[in-house]
Structures are given as structure tokens and as C-alpha cells.
Amino acid sequence: MVRTLKAGGMRVLVTSQPAFEARIARFSRSMAESMRFDAPETLPRWARDVGLHPVETAQLPNAGILFIARRKA
């Protein structure tokens, strides 16, 4: 994803927090097994590791985690 982002561009992700894994598995085991469930505090580190600058991390009630990062100029 980073490779296709222009300098200064933003990447917005919505992901599921670990607490949602069991809930999703009840709906679809195969879906839960194919997903990643990252804790919110790991997302900024992941972003920095690939050259992005973390902008915001927000837990959305009953929806997961909103994460925004910007590619360095």
C-alpha cells in the first residue's frame, strides 16, 4: 500500500480490534481466520516501519479501529 502512495499522501485503514475476533468467528470462522486483529498500539509502529507517519488512531465503538497515517514528503 505504501508503494502506491504519493509523497505526503494519506492512508486510512479501518481494522478490527482483537476483542472482535470471537464475535466475527461466530458469524464466519473462515473470515476470522483470514483477518488480522491488531491492538491499536501496534498500528503506529507498523506505520513507522514502512515509512509512514502516524496521524491518528481512534477506537470506534462497535466498529473497530480507525487508523490514519501519512507518507513522508
PDB file of N, CA, C, O and CB in Angstrom:
ATOM      1  N   MET A   1       0.814  -1.205   0.000  1.00  0.00           N
ATOM      2  CA  MET A   1       0.000   0.000   0.000  1.00  0.00           C
ATOM      3  C   MET A   1       0.851   1.259   0.000  1.00  0.00           C
ATOM      4  O   MET A   1       0.504   2.242  -0.654  1.00  0.00           O
ATOM      5  CB  MET A   1      -0.922   0.004   1.194  1.00  0.00           C
ATOM      6  N   VAL A   2       1.947   1.238   0.718  1.00  0.00           N
ATOM      7  CA  VAL A   2       2.792   2.425   0.820  1.00  0.00           C
ATOM      8  C   VAL A   2       3.430   2.761  -0.518  1.00  0.00           C
ATOM      9  O   VAL A   2       3.568   3.930  -0.875  1.00  0.00           O
ATOM     10  CB  VAL A   2       3.873   2.222   1.876  1.00  0.00           C
ATOM     11  N   ARG A   3       3.810   1.748  -1.238  1.00  0.00           N
ATOM     12  CA  ARG A   3       4.492   1.936  -2.520  1.00  0.00           C
ATOM     13  C   ARG A   3       3.646   2.749  -3.497  1.00  0.00           C
ATOM     14  O   ARG A   3       4.200   3.485  -4.313  1.00  0.00           O
ATOM     15  CB  ARG A   3       4.837   0.584  -3.136  1.00  0.00           C
ATOM     16  N   THR A   4       2.343   2.637  -3.436  1.00  0.00           N
ATOM     17  CA  THR A   4       1.466   3.329  -4.377  1.00  0.00           C
ATOM     18  C   THR A   4       1.020   4.704  -3.883  1.00  0.00           C
ATOM     19  O   THR A   4       0.289   5.409  -4.579  1.00  0.00           O
ATOM     20  CB  THR A   4       0.256   2.482  -4.657  1.00  0.00           C
ATOM     21  N   LEU A   5       1.454   5.080  -2.700  1.00  0.00           N
ATOM     22  CA  LEU A   5       1.036   6.339  -2.093  1.00  0.00           C
ATOM     23  C   LEU A   5       2.006   7.460  -2.471  1.00  0.00           C
ATOM     24  O   LEU A   5       3.220   7.301  -2.344  1.00  0.00           O
ATOM     25  CB  LEU A   5       0.948   6.197  -0.558  1.00  0.00           C
ATOM     26  N   LYS A   6       1.480   8.575  -2.930  1.00  0.00           N
ATOM     27  CA  LYS A   6       2.324   9.719  -3.269  1.00  0.00           C
ATOM     28  C   LYS A   6       2.931  10.315  -2.000  1.00  0.00           C
ATOM     29  O   LYS A   6       2.389  10.152  -0.907  1.00  0.00           O
ATOM     30  CB  LYS A   6       1.510  10.791  -4.036  1.00  0.00           C
ATOM     31  N   ALA A   7       4.054  11.002  -2.155  1.00  0.00           N
ATOM     32  CA  ALA A   7       4.674  11.694  -1.027  1.00  0.00           C
ATOM     33  C   ALA A   7       3.662  12.667  -0.428  1.00  0.00           C
ATOM     34  O   ALA A   7       3.045  13.452  -1.148  1.00  0.00           O
ATOM     35  CB  ALA A   7       5.971  12.443  -1.469  1.00  0.00           C
ATOM     36  N   GLY A   8       3.498  12.611   0.874  1.00  0.00           N
ATOM     37  CA  GLY A   8       2.536  13.465   1.561  1.00  0.00           C
ATOM     38  C   GLY A   8       1.120  12.907   1.562  1.00  0.00           C
ATOM     39  O   GLY A   8       0.240  13.458   2.224  1.00  0.00           O
ATOM     40  N   GLY A   9       0.885  11.811   0.823  1.00  0.00           N
ATOM     41  CA  GLY A   9      -0.442  11.205   0.763  1.00  0.00           C
ATOM     42  C   GLY A   9      -0.816  10.503   2.054  1.00  0.00           C
ATOM     43  O   GLY A   9       0.048  10.173   2.866  1.00  0.00           O
ATOM     44  N   MET A  10      -2.107  10.277   2.239  1.00  0.00           N
ATOM     45  CA  MET A  10      -2.587   9.653   3.462  1.00  0.00           C
ATOM     46  C   MET A  10      -3.172   8.276   3.188  1.00  0.00           C
ATOM     47  O   MET A  10      -3.761   8.033   2.135  1.00  0.00           O
ATOM     48  CB  MET A  10      -3.625  10.537   4.133  1.00  0.00           C
ATOM     49  N   ARG A  11      -3.001   7.392   4.141  1.00  0.00           N
ATOM     50  CA  ARG A  11      -3.584   6.053   4.097  1.00  0.00           C
ATOM     51  C   ARG A  11      -4.528   5.954   5.290  1.00  0.00           C
ATOM     52  O   ARG A  11      -4.139   6.235   6.424  1.00  0.00           O
ATOM     53  CB  ARG A  11      -2.471   4.917   4.129  1.00  0.00           C
ATOM     54  N   VAL A  12      -5.747   5.560   5.033  1.00  0.00           N
ATOM     55  CA  VAL A  12      -6.747   5.403   6.080  1.00  0.00           C
ATOM     56  C   VAL A  12      -7.145   3.938   6.125  1.00  0.00           C
ATOM     57  O   VAL A  12      -7.512   3.354   5.106  1.00  0.00           O
ATOM     58  CB  VAL A  12      -7.988   6.322   5.833  1.00  0.00           C
ATOM     59  N   LEU A  13      -7.072   3.350   7.308  1.00  0.00           N
ATOM     60  CA  LEU A  13      -7.440   1.955   7.495  1.00  0.00           C
ATOM     61  C   LEU A  13      -8.506   1.847   8.572  1.00  0.00           C
ATOM     62  O   LEU A  13      -8.490   2.592   9.552  1.00  0.00           O
ATOM     63  CB  LEU A  13      -6.209   1.106   7.862  1.00  0.00           C
ATOM     64  N   VAL A  14      -9.409   0.939   8.388  1.00  0.00           N
ATOM     65  CA  VAL A  14     -10.326   0.553   9.453  1.00  0.00           C
ATOM     66  C   VAL A  14     -10.080  -0.931   9.666  1.00  0.00           C
ATOM     67  O   VAL A  14     -10.215  -1.731   8.740  1.00  0.00           O
ATOM     68  CB  VAL A  14     -11.855   0.869   9.095  1.00  0.00           C
ATOM     69  N   THR A  15      -9.723  -1.291  10.876  1.00  0.00           N
ATOM     70  CA  THR A  15      -9.392  -2.667  11.184  1.00  0.00           C
ATOM     71  C   THR A  15     -10.146  -3.113  12.429  1.00  0.00           C
ATOM     72  O   THR A  15     -10.703  -2.292  13.157  1.00  0.00           O
ATOM     73  CB  THR A  15      -7.878  -2.832  11.377  1.00  0.00           C
ATOM     74  N   SER A  16     -10.159  -4.393  12.660  1.00  0.00           N
ATOM     75  CA  SER A  16     -10.863  -4.935  13.818  1.00  0.00           C
ATOM     76  C   SER A  16      -9.914  -5.116  14.978  1.00  0.00           C
ATOM     77  O   SER A  16      -8.795  -5.603  14.815  1.00  0.00           O
ATOM     78  CB  SER A  16     -11.532  -6.261  13.475  1.00  0.00           C
ATOM     79  N   GLN A  17     -10.365  -4.726  16.138  1.00  0.00           N
ATOM     80  CA  GLN A  17      -9.562  -4.908  17.334  1.00  0.00           C
ATOM     81  C   GLN A  17      -9.647  -6.360  17.798  1.00  0.00           C
ATOM     82  O   GLN A  17     -10.605  -7.060  17.471  1.00  0.00           O
ATOM     83  CB  GLN A  17     -10.022  -3.949  18.453  1.00  0.00           C
ATOM     84  N   PRO A  18      -8.650  -6.816  18.558  1.00  0.00           N
ATOM     85  CA  PRO A  18      -8.615  -8.213  18.991  1.00  0.00           C
ATOM     86  C   PRO A  18      -9.900  -8.682  19.687  1.00  0.00           C
ATOM     87  O   PRO A  18     -10.269  -9.851  19.570  1.00  0.00           O
ATOM     88  CB  PRO A  18      -7.452  -8.415  19.914  1.00  0.00           C
ATOM     89  N   ALA A  19     -10.565  -7.810  20.391  1.00  0.00           N
ATOM     90  CA  ALA A  19     -11.789  -8.192  21.100  1.00  0.00           C
ATOM     91  C   ALA A  19     -12.904  -8.615  20.147  1.00  0.00           C
ATOM     92  O   ALA A  19     -13.853  -9.273  20.573  1.00  0.00           O
ATOM     93  CB  ALA A  19     -12.269  -7.040  21.965  1.00  0.00           C
ATOM     94  N   PHE A  20     -12.812  -8.256  18.880  1.00  0.00           N
ATOM     95  CA  PHE A  20     -13.857  -8.594  17.910  1.00  0.00           C
ATOM     96  C   PHE A  20     -13.655  -9.974  17.274  1.00  0.00           C
ATOM     97  O   PHE A  20     -14.546 -10.466  16.582  1.00  0.00           O
ATOM     98  CB  PHE A  20     -13.904  -7.538  16.822  1.00  0.00           C
ATOM     99  N   GLU A  21     -12.510 -10.596  17.496  1.00  0.00           N
ATOM    100  CA  GLU A  21     -12.231 -11.860  16.815  1.00  0.00           C
ATOM    101  C   GLU A  21     -13.303 -12.914  17.097  1.00  0.00           C
ATOM    102  O   GLU A  21     -13.792 -13.550  16.164  1.00  0.00           O
ATOM    103  CB  GLU A  21     -10.866 -12.387  17.238  1.00  0.00           C
ATOM    104  N   ALA A  22     -13.674 -13.110  18.348  1.00  0.00           N
ATOM    105  CA  ALA A  22     -14.677 -14.123  18.689  1.00  0.00           C
ATOM    106  C   ALA A  22     -16.035 -13.775  18.079  1.00  0.00           C
ATOM    107  O   ALA A  22     -16.755 -14.658  17.614  1.00  0.00           O
ATOM    108  CB  ALA A  22     -14.803 -14.262  20.218  1.00  0.00           C
ATOM    109  N   ARG A  23     -16.375 -12.510  18.084  1.00  0.00           N
ATOM    110  CA  ARG A  23     -17.654 -12.071  17.522  1.00  0.00           C
ATOM    111  C   ARG A  23     -17.712 -12.352  16.015  1.00  0.00           C
ATOM    112  O   ARG A  23     -18.727 -12.824  15.504  1.00  0.00           O
ATOM    113  CB  ARG A  23     -17.872 -10.565  17.794  1.00  0.00           C
ATOM    114  N   ILE A  24     -16.626 -12.059  15.321  1.00  0.00           N
ATOM    115  CA  ILE A  24     -16.574 -12.297  13.876  1.00  0.00           C
ATOM    116  C   ILE A  24     -16.560 -13.797  13.588  1.00  0.00           C
ATOM    117  O   ILE A  24     -17.188 -14.249  12.630  1.00  0.00           O
ATOM    118  CB  ILE A  24     -15.329 -11.619  13.255  1.00  0.00           C
ATOM    119  N   ALA A  25     -15.848 -14.571  14.411  1.00  0.00           N
ATOM    120  CA  ALA A  25     -15.790 -16.022  14.221  1.00  0.00           C
ATOM    121  C   ALA A  25     -17.168 -16.662  14.365  1.00  0.00           C
ATOM    122  O   ALA A  25     -17.462 -17.650  13.692  1.00  0.00           O
ATOM    123  CB  ALA A  25     -14.819 -16.647  15.221  1.00  0.00           C
ATOM    124  N   ARG A  26     -18.005 -16.119  15.225  1.00  0.00           N
ATOM    125  CA  ARG A  26     -19.365 -16.659  15.360  1.00  0.00           C
ATOM    126  C   ARG A  26     -20.152 -16.455  14.068  1.00  0.00           C
ATOM    127  O   ARG A  26     -20.996 -17.275  13.705  1.00  0.00           O
ATOM    128  CB  ARG A  26     -20.103 -15.990  16.544  1.00  0.00           C
ATOM    129  N   PHE A  27     -19.871 -15.373  13.394  1.00  0.00           N
ATOM    130  CA  PHE A  27     -20.527 -15.074  12.122  1.00  0.00           C
ATOM    131  C   PHE A  27     -19.904 -15.897  10.991  1.00  0.00           C
ATOM    132  O   PHE A  27     -20.613 -16.498  10.183  1.00  0.00           O
ATOM    133  CB  PHE A  27     -20.429 -13.567  11.804  1.00  0.00           C
ATOM    134  N   SER A  28     -18.559 -15.914  10.946  1.00  0.00           N
ATOM    135  CA  SER A  28     -17.855 -16.632   9.882  1.00  0.00           C
ATOM    136  C   SER A  28     -16.457 -17.014  10.365  1.00  0.00           C
ATOM    137  O   SER A  28     -15.574 -16.161  10.467  1.00  0.00           O
ATOM    138  CB  SER A  28     -17.773 -15.770   8.588  1.00  0.00           C
ATOM    139  N   ARG A  29     -16.265 -18.272  10.654  1.00  0.00           N
ATOM    140  CA  ARG A  29     -14.964 -18.769  11.118  1.00  0.00           C
ATOM    141  C   ARG A  29     -13.890 -18.508  10.070  1.00  0.00           C
ATOM    142  O   ARG A  29     -12.794 -18.066  10.414  1.00  0.00           O
ATOM    143  CB  ARG A  29     -15.040 -20.277  11.439  1.00  0.00           C
ATOM    144  N   SER A  30     -14.182 -18.774   8.794  1.00  0.00           N
ATOM    145  CA  SER A  30     -13.175 -18.590   7.745  1.00  0.00           C
ATOM    146  C   SER A  30     -12.779 -17.119   7.614  1.00  0.00           C
ATOM    147  O   SER A  30     -11.614 -16.812   7.360  1.00  0.00           O
ATOM    148  CB  SER A  30     -13.702 -19.116   6.399  1.00  0.00           C
ATOM    149  N   MET A  31     -13.732 -16.220   7.783  1.00  0.00           N
ATOM    150  CA  MET A  31     -13.407 -14.797   7.724  1.00  0.00           C
ATOM    151  C   MET A  31     -12.475 -14.426   8.873  1.00  0.00           C
ATOM    152  O   MET A  31     -11.476 -13.736   8.667  1.00  0.00           O
ATOM    153  CB  MET A  31     -14.690 -13.940   7.772  1.00  0.00           C
ATOM    154  N   ALA A  32     -12.795 -14.874  10.062  1.00  0.00           N
ATOM    155  CA  ALA A  32     -11.968 -14.558  11.235  1.00  0.00           C
ATOM    156  C   ALA A  32     -10.557 -15.120  11.080  1.00  0.00           C
ATOM    157  O   ALA A  32      -9.584 -14.486  11.489  1.00  0.00           O
ATOM    158  CB  ALA A  32     -12.617 -15.114  12.514  1.00  0.00           C
ATOM    159  N   GLU A  33     -10.448 -16.307  10.492  1.00  0.00           N
ATOM    160  CA  GLU A  33      -9.137 -16.919  10.310  1.00  0.00           C
ATOM    161  C   GLU A  33      -8.297 -16.207   9.264  1.00  0.00           C
ATOM    162  O   GLU A  33      -7.072 -16.323   9.279  1.00  0.00           O
ATOM    163  CB  GLU A  33      -9.295 -18.362   9.927  1.00  0.00           C
ATOM    164  N   SER A  34      -8.927 -15.472   8.355  1.00  0.00           N
ATOM    165  CA  SER A  34      -8.180 -14.785   7.307  1.00  0.00           C
ATOM    166  C   SER A  34      -7.853 -13.333   7.671  1.00  0.00           C
ATOM    167  O   SER A  34      -7.140 -12.653   6.933  1.00  0.00           O
ATOM    168  CB  SER A  34      -8.965 -14.821   6.013  1.00  0.00           C
ATOM    169  N   MET A  35      -8.371 -12.862   8.804  1.00  0.00           N
ATOM    170  CA  MET A  35      -8.168 -11.464   9.205  1.00  0.00           C
ATOM    171  C   MET A  35      -7.018 -11.327  10.195  1.00  0.00           C
ATOM    172  O   MET A  35      -6.614 -12.292  10.844  1.00  0.00           O
ATOM    173  CB  MET A  35      -9.450 -10.896   9.819  1.00  0.00           C
ATOM    174  N   ARG A  36      -6.503 -10.108  10.293  1.00  0.00           N
ATOM    175  CA  ARG A  36      -5.559  -9.750  11.349  1.00  0.00           C
ATOM    176  C   ARG A  36      -6.322  -8.956  12.391  1.00  0.00           C
ATOM    177  O   ARG A  36      -7.212  -8.171  12.062  1.00  0.00           O
ATOM    178  CB  ARG A  36      -4.338  -8.933  10.789  1.00  0.00           C
ATOM    179  N   PHE A  37      -5.974  -9.161  13.623  1.00  0.00           N
ATOM    180  CA  PHE A  37      -6.596  -8.428  14.725  1.00  0.00           C
ATOM    181  C   PHE A  37      -5.475  -7.767  15.511  1.00  0.00           C
ATOM    182  O   PHE A  37      -4.921  -8.351  16.442  1.00  0.00           O
ATOM    183  CB  PHE A  37      -7.467  -9.374  15.644  1.00  0.00           C
ATOM    184  N   ASP A  38      -5.148  -6.530  15.119  1.00  0.00           N
ATOM    185  CA  ASP A  38      -4.042  -5.802  15.737  1.00  0.00           C
ATOM    186  C   ASP A  38      -4.541  -4.914  16.859  1.00  0.00           C
ATOM    187  O   ASP A  38      -5.587  -4.276  16.751  1.00  0.00           O
ATOM    188  CB  ASP A  38      -3.300  -4.966  14.698  1.00  0.00           C
ATOM    189  N   ALA A  39      -3.780  -4.885  17.932  1.00  0.00           N
ATOM    190  CA  ALA A  39      -4.076  -3.956  19.026  1.00  0.00           C
ATOM    191  C   ALA A  39      -3.773  -2.543  18.533  1.00  0.00           C
ATOM    192  O   ALA A  39      -2.838  -2.351  17.757  1.00  0.00           O
ATOM    193  CB  ALA A  39      -3.241  -4.301  20.321  1.00  0.00           C
ATOM    194  N   PRO A  40      -4.550  -1.554  18.973  1.00  0.00           N
ATOM    195  CA  PRO A  40      -4.358  -0.181  18.483  1.00  0.00           C
ATOM    196  C   PRO A  40      -2.936   0.344  18.668  1.00  0.00           C
ATOM    197  O   PRO A  40      -2.448   1.116  17.843  1.00  0.00           O
ATOM    198  CB  PRO A  40      -5.316   0.742  19.184  1.00  0.00           C
ATOM    199  N   GLU A  41      -2.283  -0.063  19.726  1.00  0.00           N
ATOM    200  CA  GLU A  41      -0.929   0.456  19.981  1.00  0.00           C
ATOM    201  C   GLU A  41       0.115  -0.109  19.032  1.00  0.00           C
ATOM    202  O   GLU A  41       1.225   0.419  18.976  1.00  0.00           O
ATOM    203  CB  GLU A  41      -0.521   0.152  21.401  1.00  0.00           C
ATOM    204  N   THR A  42      -0.198  -1.166  18.281  1.00  0.00           N
ATOM    205  CA  THR A  42       0.777  -1.711  17.328  1.00  0.00           C
ATOM    206  C   THR A  42       0.737  -1.001  15.971  1.00  0.00           C
ATOM    207  O   THR A  42       1.702  -1.074  15.211  1.00  0.00           O
ATOM    208  CB  THR A  42       0.527  -3.197  17.130  1.00  0.00           C
ATOM    209  N   LEU A  43      -0.351  -0.328  15.665  1.00  0.00           N
ATOM    210  CA  LEU A  43      -0.501   0.296  14.346  1.00  0.00           C
ATOM    211  C   LEU A  43       0.513   1.418  14.079  1.00  0.00           C
ATOM    212  O   LEU A  43       1.079   1.451  12.986  1.00  0.00           O
ATOM    213  CB  LEU A  43      -1.899   0.846  14.207  1.00  0.00           C
ATOM    214  N   PRO A  44       0.770   2.332  15.015  1.00  0.00           N
ATOM    215  CA  PRO A  44       1.790   3.362  14.740  1.00  0.00           C
ATOM    216  C   PRO A  44       3.177   2.772  14.480  1.00  0.00           C
ATOM    217  O   PRO A  44       3.911   3.263  13.622  1.00  0.00           O
ATOM    218  CB  PRO A  44       1.869   4.334  15.908  1.00  0.00           C
ATOM    219  N   ARG A  45       3.535   1.722  15.219  1.00  0.00           N
ATOM    220  CA  ARG A  45       4.841   1.092  14.993  1.00  0.00           C
ATOM    221  C   ARG A  45       4.892   0.477  13.600  1.00  0.00           C
ATOM    222  O   ARG A  45       5.888   0.618  12.890  1.00  0.00           O
ATOM    223  CB  ARG A  45       5.124   0.014  16.068  1.00  0.00           C
ATOM    224  N   TRP A  46       3.814  -0.207  13.209  1.00  0.00           N
ATOM    225  CA  TRP A  46       3.749  -0.794  11.872  1.00  0.00           C
ATOM    226  C   TRP A  46       3.911   0.295  10.814  1.00  0.00           C
ATOM    227  O   TRP A  46       4.641   0.111   9.840  1.00  0.00           O
ATOM    228  CB  TRP A  46       2.413  -1.550  11.672  1.00  0.00           C
ATOM    229  N   ALA A  47       3.240   1.417  11.000  1.00  0.00           N
ATOM    230  CA  ALA A  47       3.313   2.511  10.030  1.00  0.00           C
ATOM    231  C   ALA A  47       4.732   3.052   9.913  1.00  0.00           C
ATOM    232  O   ALA A  47       5.244   3.231   8.808  1.00  0.00           O
ATOM    233  CB  ALA A  47       2.355   3.637  10.424  1.00  0.00           C
ATOM    234  N   ARG A  48       5.364   3.313  11.052  1.00  0.00           N
ATOM    235  CA  ARG A  48       6.742   3.833  11.020  1.00  0.00           C
ATOM    236  C   ARG A  48       7.691   2.845  10.348  1.00  0.00           C
ATOM    237  O   ARG A  48       8.604   3.251   9.629  1.00  0.00           O
ATOM    238  CB  ARG A  48       7.233   4.142  12.445  1.00  0.00           C
ATOM    239  N   ASP A  49       7.479   1.559  10.580  1.00  0.00           N
ATOM    240  CA  ASP A  49       8.344   0.531   9.981  1.00  0.00           C
ATOM    241  C   ASP A  49       8.305   0.545   8.457  1.00  0.00           C
ATOM    242  O   ASP A  49       9.266   0.123   7.815  1.00  0.00           O
ATOM    243  CB  ASP A  49       7.938  -0.841  10.481  1.00  0.00           C
ATOM    244  N   VAL A  50       7.213   1.023   7.871  1.00  0.00           N
ATOM    245  CA  VAL A  50       7.100   1.046   6.399  1.00  0.00           C
ATOM    246  C   VAL A  50       7.212   2.455   5.825  1.00  0.00           C
ATOM    247  O   VAL A  50       6.926   2.674   4.648  1.00  0.00           O
ATOM    248  CB  VAL A  50       5.776   0.432   5.967  1.00  0.00           C
ATOM    249  N   GLY A  51       7.631   3.412   6.661  1.00  0.00           N
ATOM    250  CA  GLY A  51       7.883   4.761   6.168  1.00  0.00           C
ATOM    251  C   GLY A  51       6.716   5.721   6.234  1.00  0.00           C
ATOM    252  O   GLY A  51       6.718   6.741   5.545  1.00  0.00           O
ATOM    253  N   LEU A  52       5.723   5.419   7.045  1.00  0.00           N
ATOM    254  CA  LEU A  52       4.588   6.326   7.213  1.00  0.00           C
ATOM    255  C   LEU A  52       4.679   7.046   8.556  1.00  0.00           C
ATOM    256  O   LEU A  52       5.306   6.559   9.497  1.00  0.00           O
ATOM    257  CB  LEU A  52       3.255   5.554   7.106  1.00  0.00           C
ATOM    258  N   HIS A  53       4.048   8.201   8.626  1.00  0.00           N
ATOM    259  CA  HIS A  53       3.975   8.963   9.869  1.00  0.00           C
ATOM    260  C   HIS A  53       2.556   8.811  10.433  1.00  0.00           C
ATOM    261  O   HIS A  53       1.598   9.258   9.800  1.00  0.00           O
ATOM    262  CB  HIS A  53       4.341  10.484   9.634  1.00  0.00           C
ATOM    263  N   PRO A  54       2.403   8.185  11.617  1.00  0.00           N
ATOM    264  CA  PRO A  54       1.074   8.037  12.207  1.00  0.00           C
ATOM    265  C   PRO A  54       0.441   9.400  12.475  1.00  0.00           C
ATOM    266  O   PRO A  54       1.092  10.294  13.014  1.00  0.00           O
ATOM    267  CB  PRO A  54       1.152   7.225  13.507  1.00  0.00           C
ATOM    268  N   VAL A  55      -0.813   9.557  12.104  1.00  0.00           N
ATOM    269  CA  VAL A  55      -1.545  10.803  12.304  1.00  0.00           C
ATOM    270  C   VAL A  55      -2.584  10.644  13.404  1.00  0.00           C
ATOM    271  O   VAL A  55      -2.686  11.487  14.295  1.00  0.00           O
ATOM    272  CB  VAL A  55      -2.217  11.248  11.001  1.00  0.00           C
ATOM    273  N   GLU A  56      -3.354   9.562  13.343  1.00  0.00           N
ATOM    274  CA  GLU A  56      -4.428   9.376  14.322  1.00  0.00           C
ATOM    275  C   GLU A  56      -4.797   7.904  14.441  1.00  0.00           C
ATOM    276  O   GLU A  56      -4.801   7.165  13.456  1.00  0.00           O
ATOM    277  CB  GLU A  56      -5.666  10.202  13.931  1.00  0.00           C
ATOM    278  N   THR A  57      -5.104   7.495  15.665  1.00  0.00           N
ATOM    279  CA  THR A  57      -5.658   6.172  15.944  1.00  0.00           C
ATOM    280  C   THR A  57      -6.868   6.394  16.823  1.00  0.00           C
ATOM    281  O   THR A  57      -6.761   7.024  17.876  1.00  0.00           O
ATOM    282  CB  THR A  57      -4.606   5.214  16.632  1.00  0.00           C
ATOM    283  N   ALA A  58      -8.018   5.887  16.409  1.00  0.00           N
ATOM    284  CA  ALA A  58      -9.241   6.072  17.195  1.00  0.00           C
ATOM    285  C   ALA A  58     -10.021   4.764  17.237  1.00  0.00           C
ATOM    286  O   ALA A  58     -10.221   4.110  16.214  1.00  0.00           O
ATOM    287  CB  ALA A  58     -10.117   7.211  16.602  1.00  0.00           C
ATOM    288  N   GLN A  59     -10.457   4.397  18.432  1.00  0.00           N
ATOM    289  CA  GLN A  59     -11.315   3.232  18.569  1.00  0.00           C
ATOM    290  C   GLN A  59     -12.752   3.678  18.346  1.00  0.00           C
ATOM    291  O   GLN A  59     -13.254   4.581  19.016  1.00  0.00           O
ATOM    292  CB  GLN A  59     -11.142   2.556  19.966  1.00  0.00           C
ATOM    293  N   LEU A  60     -13.398   3.028  17.395  1.00  0.00           N
ATOM    294  CA  LEU A  60     -14.773   3.355  17.058  1.00  0.00           C
ATOM    295  C   LEU A  60     -15.688   2.360  17.761  1.00  0.00           C
ATOM    296  O   LEU A  60     -15.533   1.154  17.571  1.00  0.00           O
ATOM    297  CB  LEU A  60     -15.000   3.337  15.515  1.00  0.00           C
ATOM    298  N   PRO A  61     -16.624   2.827  18.556  1.00  0.00           N
ATOM    299  CA  PRO A  61     -17.487   1.910  19.296  1.00  0.00           C
ATOM    300  C   PRO A  61     -18.198   0.926  18.366  1.00  0.00           C
ATOM    301  O   PRO A  61     -18.849   1.321  17.399  1.00  0.00           O
ATOM    302  CB  PRO A  61     -18.515   2.696  20.104  1.00  0.00           C
ATOM    303  N   ASN A  62     -18.060  -0.350  18.677  1.00  0.00           N
ATOM    304  CA  ASN A  62     -18.698  -1.433  17.923  1.00  0.00           C
ATOM    305  C   ASN A  62     -18.326  -1.474  16.443  1.00  0.00           C
ATOM    306  O   ASN A  62     -19.042  -2.086  15.649  1.00  0.00           O
ATOM    307  CB  ASN A  62     -20.178  -1.312  18.045  1.00  0.00           C
ATOM    308  N   ALA A  63     -17.225  -0.838  16.059  1.00  0.00           N
ATOM    309  CA  ALA A  63     -16.851  -0.832  14.651  1.00  0.00           C
ATOM    310  C   ALA A  63     -15.392  -1.182  14.417  1.00  0.00           C
ATOM    311  O   ALA A  63     -15.044  -1.578  13.305  1.00  0.00           O
ATOM    312  CB  ALA A  63     -17.140   0.507  14.059  1.00  0.00           C
ATOM    313  N   GLY A  64     -14.542  -1.059  15.387  1.00  0.00           N
ATOM    314  CA  GLY A  64     -13.130  -1.378  15.203  1.00  0.00           C
ATOM    315  C   GLY A  64     -12.245  -0.178  15.446  1.00  0.00           C
ATOM    316  O   GLY A  64     -12.534   0.663  16.297  1.00  0.00           O
ATOM    317  N   ILE A  65     -11.162  -0.106  14.689  1.00  0.00           N
ATOM    318  CA  ILE A  65     -10.144   0.927  14.883  1.00  0.00           C
ATOM    319  C   ILE A  65      -9.968   1.698  13.576  1.00  0.00           C
ATOM    320  O   ILE A  65      -9.809   1.103  12.510  1.00  0.00           O
ATOM    321  CB  ILE A  65      -8.787   0.301  15.348  1.00  0.00           C
ATOM    322  N   LEU A  66      -9.997   3.006  13.667  1.00  0.00           N
ATOM    323  CA  LEU A  66      -9.692   3.882  12.541  1.00  0.00           C
ATOM    324  C   LEU A  66      -8.245   4.312  12.705  1.00  0.00           C
ATOM    325  O   LEU A  66      -7.863   4.821  13.759  1.00  0.00           O
ATOM    326  CB  LEU A  66     -10.668   5.126  12.474  1.00  0.00           C
ATOM    327  N   PHE A  67      -7.438   4.112  11.673  1.00  0.00           N
ATOM    328  CA  PHE A  67      -6.024   4.482  11.739  1.00  0.00           C
ATOM    329  C   PHE A  67      -5.679   5.300  10.504  1.00  0.00           C
ATOM    330  O   PHE A  67      -5.988   4.902   9.381  1.00  0.00           O
ATOM    331  CB  PHE A  67      -5.110   3.219  11.844  1.00  0.00           C
ATOM    332  N   ILE A  68      -5.041   6.440  10.715  1.00  0.00           N
ATOM    333  CA  ILE A  68      -4.647   7.322   9.623  1.00  0.00           C
ATOM    334  C   ILE A  68      -3.156   7.572   9.711  1.00  0.00           C
ATOM    335  O   ILE A  68      -2.630   7.878  10.781  1.00  0.00           O
ATOM    336  CB  ILE A  68      -5.435   8.658   9.664  1.00  0.00           C
ATOM    337  N   ALA A  69      -2.475   7.440   8.582  1.00  0.00           N
ATOM    338  CA  ALA A  69      -1.034   7.685   8.513  1.00  0.00           C
ATOM    339  C   ALA A  69      -0.721   8.412   7.211  1.00  0.00           C
ATOM    340  O   ALA A  69      -1.442   8.277   6.222  1.00  0.00           O
ATOM    341  CB  ALA A  69      -0.227   6.350   8.612  1.00  0.00           C
ATOM    342  N   ARG A  70       0.360   9.183   7.223  1.00  0.00           N
ATOM    343  CA  ARG A  70       0.758   9.969   6.055  1.00  0.00           C
ATOM    344  C   ARG A  70       2.153   9.511   5.608  1.00  0.00           C
ATOM    345  O   ARG A  70       3.032   9.227   6.422  1.00  0.00           O
ATOM    346  CB  ARG A  70       0.746  11.508   6.379  1.00  0.00           C
ATOM    347  N   ARG A  71       2.316   9.453   4.285  1.00  0.00           N
ATOM    348  CA  ARG A  71       3.645   9.146   3.743  1.00  0.00           C
ATOM    349  C   ARG A  71       4.500  10.396   3.832  1.00  0.00           C
ATOM    350  O   ARG A  71       4.060  11.498   3.506  1.00  0.00           O
ATOM    351  CB  ARG A  71       3.557   8.635   2.265  1.00  0.00           C
ATOM    352  N   LYS A  72       5.712  10.206   4.274  1.00  0.00           N
ATOM    353  CA  LYS A  72       6.617  11.345   4.408  1.00  0.00           C
ATOM    354  C   LYS A  72       6.896  11.970   3.055  1.00  0.00           C
ATOM    355  O   LYS A  72       6.988  11.279   2.041  1.00  0.00           O
ATOM    356  CB  LYS A  72       7.927  10.919   5.070  1.00  0.00           C
ATOM    357  N   ALA A  73       7.027  13.272   3.055  1.00  0.00           N
ATOM    358  CA  ALA A  73       7.264  14.005   1.803  1.00  0.00           C
ATOM    359  C   ALA A  73       8.669  13.790   1.294  1.00  0.00           C
ATOM    360  O   ALA A  73       9.038  14.333   0.253  1.00  0.00           O
ATOM    361  CB  ALA A  73       7.013  15.491   1.997  1.00  0.00           C
TER     362      ALA A  73
END
